[in-house]
């Protein structure tokens, strides 16, 4: 299957708005190297919307990489700043948002993103993520290790813990294995159309 529809937006939040309206954000969640930044930028161009990569904005505003922030002040400080970003941009309207991989670990983040957005989980297998990360050393160097293990061991372990969170947050699930960003974009657009029909 190209995509999975998890249910109409905000079916558990009392908001009857179906599908992606001009006011609703299109929110991409998922692990690193699943294509959130590349796919998000392409979707924003196609939909004529602003694109916001929350990790990138956070780094720009701090003037340092996330790895440097975590090394200096710890994960708790990064998560605090990430939550501020989600609150600020998640409550604005009509954007395409790419979130950090761990944004779904905070229940309030998920509530904000779902309340004003259609949430799309870009999913990939651990081996796919490892292969993509091996081709993007910049992403590896600028994102601190979560476990201290090898890339594949870390991805497998962290994904196992996060998958229920991603699934609970998502309205749409897109498998990105063996698909180019262009193909993923088309899958997202088709899924949004399918969600509107289902609602």
ZATI-801079 format. One record per residue (C-alpha): chain; residue number from 1; residue in three letters; x, y, z. Coordinates in steps of 0.001 Angstrom, whole numbers, plus 524288, in hexadecimal, padded with zeros to 5 digits. Example, Ala and Ser with C-alpha at 12.3 -4.5 7.8 and 13.67 -1.06 7.14 Angstrom:
% residues 2
SITE  mol  seq  type      X      Y      Z
SITE    A    1   ALA  8300C  7EE6C  81E78
SITE    A    2   SER  83566  7FBDC  81BE4
END
This chain:
% residues 199
SITE  mol  seq  type      X      Y      Z
SITE    A    1   UNK  80000  80000  80000
SITE    A    2   UNK  8050D  80D89  7FCA1
SITE    A    3   UNK  7FF47  813EE  808A4
SITE    A    4   UNK  7F6B5  8116C  81462
SITE    A    5   UNK  7EBC5  81A42  81921
SITE    A    6   UNK  7EAF7  81A2F  827D9
SITE    A    7   UNK  7DE3F  821D0  828EE
SITE    A    8   UNK  7D916  82F8C  826AF
SITE    A    9   UNK  7E0B9  83AC4  82CA6
SITE    A   10   UNK  7DD60  83D7A  83AC5
SITE    A   11   UNK  7D351  832B8  83BB0
SITE    A   12   UNK  7D76C  831FC  849FA
SITE    A   13   UNK  7D80A  840AD  84C00
SITE    A   14   UNK  7CA76  84541  8489A
SITE    A   15   UNK  7CE55  84C6A  83C1D
SITE    A   16   UNK  7C5AB  84869  8309F
SITE    A   17   UNK  7CE2D  84E8A  825E0
SITE    A   18   UNK  7D10E  843EC  81BCE
SITE    A   19   UNK  7DD91  8433A  81417
SITE    A   20   UNK  7E769  84DE4  81185
SITE    A   21   UNK  7E10E  85B51  81159
SITE    A   22   UNK  7E884  867EA  80EF5
SITE    A   23   UNK  7E89C  86A50  81D94
SITE    A   24   UNK  7EDE1  85D02  8216B
SITE    A   25   UNK  7FC52  85A2A  821C7
SITE    A   26   UNK  80216  84E78  81AE6
SITE    A   27   UNK  80B16  84862  82508
SITE    A   28   UNK  815A3  83E57  82220
SITE    A   29   UNK  81A4A  83586  82D1B
SITE    A   30   UNK  82398  82A08  82D3F
SITE    A   31   UNK  83169  825BC  83017
SITE    A   32   UNK  83D85  82C23  82A5B
SITE    A   33   UNK  84044  82986  81BF5
SITE    A   34   UNK  83231  8263B  8189D
SITE    A   35   UNK  83186  8322B  80FC9
SITE    A   36   UNK  82A51  83C39  817F8
SITE    A   37   UNK  832A5  847D9  813D8
SITE    A   38   UNK  833CA  8449B  80561
SITE    A   39   UNK  825BD  8401D  803EC
SITE    A   40   UNK  820B3  84B68  80C2C
SITE    A   41   UNK  8276E  85593  803C3
SITE    A   42   UNK  821FB  84F69  7F760
SITE    A   43   UNK  81441  84E7D  7FCFF
SITE    A   44   UNK  814D9  85CB6  80119
SITE    A   45   UNK  81830  860C3  7F331
SITE    A   46   UNK  80D49  8587C  7ED68
SITE    A   47   UNK  80355  85D66  7F742
SITE    A   48   UNK  8084F  86B86  7F6EC
SITE    A   49   UNK  80A69  86B86  8059F
SITE    A   50   UNK  81584  86FE9  80E6F
SITE    A   51   UNK  81EB2  864E5  81270
SITE    A   52   UNK  8242C  86458  8203D
SITE    A   53   UNK  82E59  85A5C  82462
SITE    A   54   UNK  82D54  85B70  83324
SITE    A   55   UNK  83AE2  855F4  835F3
SITE    A   56   UNK  840F5  85F33  82C19
SITE    A   57   UNK  83A0B  86B07  831DD
SITE    A   58   UNK  83E25  866D9  83F7F
SITE    A   59   UNK  84C69  865DB  83B39
SITE    A   60   UNK  84BE1  872F6  83458
SITE    A   61   UNK  84619  879BB  84024
SITE    A   62   UNK  84FEE  87376  84973
SITE    A   63   UNK  85B70  875BA  8406D
SITE    A   64   UNK  86030  867CE  842A6
SITE    A   65   UNK  85D31  859E8  83EAD
SITE    A   66   UNK  8542F  8512C  8467E
SITE    A   67   UNK  85FEE  84885  8497F
SITE    A   68   UNK  86708  8542D  84F75
SITE    A   69   UNK  85B11  85837  85746
SITE    A   70   UNK  85946  84A84  85CBF
SITE    A   71   UNK  867C8  8497B  85FE3
SITE    A   72   UNK  8677F  85673  86722
SITE    A   73   UNK  85A3F  85630  86DD0
SITE    A   74   UNK  854A8  8487A  86C90
SITE    A   75   UNK  848E5  84232  8662D
SITE    A   76   UNK  83F35  84864  86F90
SITE    A   77   UNK  842D7  855FE  86ADF
SITE    A   78   UNK  841AA  851E2  85CAD
SITE    A   79   UNK  83437  84BFC  85F12
SITE    A   80   UNK  82FF7  85877  86606
SITE    A   81   UNK  83405  860B4  85A6E
SITE    A   82   UNK  82DF1  8570B  850F5
SITE    A   83   UNK  82111  8580C  85850
SITE    A   84   UNK  82179  866D9  8570C
SITE    A   85   UNK  82358  8655C  84856
SITE    A   86   UNK  817F8  85BEA  84727
SITE    A   87   UNK  80F20  864FE  84EED
SITE    A   88   UNK  812FA  870E9  846DE
SITE    A   89   UNK  811EB  86B1B  83955
SITE    A   90   UNK  807C1  860A8  83C2A
SITE    A   91   UNK  7FDD0  86B0A  83FCB
SITE    A   92   UNK  8003A  87308  83373
SITE    A   93   UNK  7F8A4  86FC7  8271B
SITE    A   94   UNK  7FAA4  86B39  8193F
SITE    A   95   UNK  808A0  86630  81A00
SITE    A   96   UNK  81012  859C9  816FD
SITE    A   97   UNK  81786  855ED  82343
SITE    A   98   UNK  822A1  84C23  82496
SITE    A   99   UNK  82452  84826  832C7
SITE    A  100   UNK  82FD5  8425A  839EA
SITE    A  101   UNK  82FB0  8339E  83B31
SITE    A  102   UNK  82CC6  833F2  849B7
SITE    A  103   UNK  82250  83E6F  849C0
SITE    A  104   UNK  817D1  833FF  84B59
SITE    A  105   UNK  81D84  82FED  8587F
SITE    A  106   UNK  8168B  83B76  85EC2
SITE    A  107   UNK  807D5  839BC  85FBF
SITE    A  108   UNK  8053F  8485A  85F45
SITE    A  109   UNK  80D3D  84989  852C4
SITE    A  110   UNK  804A9  83F4B  84C62
SITE    A  111   UNK  7F83D  84615  850E7
SITE    A  112   UNK  7FCC0  8530D  84B29
SITE    A  113   UNK  800E2  84D04  83E3A
SITE    A  114   UNK  7F45D  8451A  83C90
SITE    A  115   UNK  7EB32  84FF5  840D7
SITE    A  116   UNK  7EF45  858EC  835CD
SITE    A  117   UNK  7F4F1  84F6D  82C0B
SITE    A  118   UNK  7F466  84337  823E8
SITE    A  119   UNK  7FF8E  83ADD  8290F
SITE    A  120   UNK  8070A  83220  81F97
SITE    A  121   UNK  81075  827D5  8249E
SITE    A  122   UNK  81B6F  8254A  81AEE
SITE    A  123   UNK  81FBA  8177E  81E3A
SITE    A  124   UNK  82BCB  80FC5  81A59
SITE    A  125   UNK  8322E  8031A  81EA4
SITE    A  126   UNK  83E5E  803CA  82746
SITE    A  127   UNK  84719  7FEB5  81C50
SITE    A  128   UNK  841FE  80940  8132B
SITE    A  129   UNK  84478  813CD  81D47
SITE    A  130   UNK  8522F  80EB7  81FCD
SITE    A  131   UNK  85542  80EC7  8114C
SITE    A  132   UNK  85032  81CA5  80FA6
SITE    A  133   UNK  857AD  8217C  81B79
SITE    A  134   UNK  8642C  81B5B  8162F
SITE    A  135   UNK  862A1  82421  80A41
SITE    A  136   UNK  8602D  83053  81276
SITE    A  137   UNK  86B3C  831F1  81C2A
SITE    A  138   UNK  8671F  83FFC  81ED9
SITE    A  139   UNK  85A62  83B2E  824B7
SITE    A  140   UNK  861B8  83114  82CD3
SITE    A  141   UNK  86B6C  83AFF  83210
SITE    A  142   UNK  86136  84538  83572
SITE    A  143   UNK  85800  83BFC  83C97
SITE    A  144   UNK  85D20  83627  84947
SITE    A  145   UNK  85C4B  827A6  84BE3
SITE    A  146   UNK  850AE  82390  85419
SITE    A  147   UNK  85664  816A9  858E5
SITE    A  148   UNK  864FC  81670  855D9
SITE    A  149   UNK  86333  80A27  84DB6
SITE    A  150   UNK  865F9  807B1  83F5F
SITE    A  151   UNK  85D12  80E9C  835C2
SITE    A  152   UNK  854EE  8029E  8326B
SITE    A  153   UNK  853CC  7FE4A  8409B
SITE    A  154   UNK  84FB6  80BF6  844C8
SITE    A  155   UNK  845D0  80DA4  839D6
SITE    A  156   UNK  83FD4  80052  83C8C
SITE    A  157   UNK  83EE4  802A0  84B30
SITE    A  158   UNK  839CB  8108E  84A87
SITE    A  159   UNK  8300C  80D9D  83FBD
SITE    A  160   UNK  82A98  80242  8477D
SITE    A  161   UNK  827B5  80B5F  852BA
SITE    A  162   UNK  82283  81685  84A7A
SITE    A  163   UNK  819FB  80F57  840B1
SITE    A  164   UNK  80DF3  80F13  84989
SITE    A  165   UNK  80F87  81DC8  84B8E
SITE    A  166   UNK  810AA  82062  83CFF
SITE    A  167   UNK  804DF  817C4  83A3D
SITE    A  168   UNK  7FC9F  81E6E  844A8
SITE    A  169   UNK  80011  82BFB  83F8D
SITE    A  170   UNK  7FE31  82951  83102
SITE    A  171   UNK  7F23D  82B1F  8288E
SITE    A  172   UNK  7F9A7  82595  81CE5
SITE    A  173   UNK  80500  81BF9  81C01
SITE    A  174   UNK  80DED  81BE4  81011
SITE    A  175   UNK  8184F  81187  80DFC
SITE    A  176   UNK  82445  817E3  807E6
SITE    A  177   UNK  82CC3  80BDA  805D0
SITE    A  178   UNK  83190  80AF0  7F7BC
SITE    A  179   UNK  82A96  8177B  7F3E8
SITE    A  180   UNK  83057  82463  7EF6F
SITE    A  181   UNK  82C1D  8312A  7F5C8
SITE    A  182   UNK  823F5  8341F  7E99B
SITE    A  183   UNK  81CD7  82732  7EB0E
SITE    A  184   UNK  81A8E  8297D  7F988
SITE    A  185   UNK  814EE  836E7  7F689
SITE    A  186   UNK  80B30  830CC  7ED24
SITE    A  187   UNK  80781  826A8  7F75D
SITE    A  188   UNK  8052A  8313B  80186
SITE    A  189   UNK  7FC97  83914  7F84D
SITE    A  190   UNK  7F4D3  82CE9  7F496
SITE    A  191   UNK  7F324  82965  802E3
SITE    A  192   UNK  7EE4A  83705  8063E
SITE    A  193   UNK  7E439  835DD  7FB7D
SITE    A  194   UNK  7E05B  8287D  80089
SITE    A  195   UNK  7DF0F  82DAD  80E5A
SITE    A  196   UNK  7D5ED  83873  809C7
SITE    A  197   UNK  7CD55  82E7E  802D1
SITE    A  198   UNK  7CD3C  825AD  80EBA
SITE    A  199   UNK  7C973  8307D  81837
END
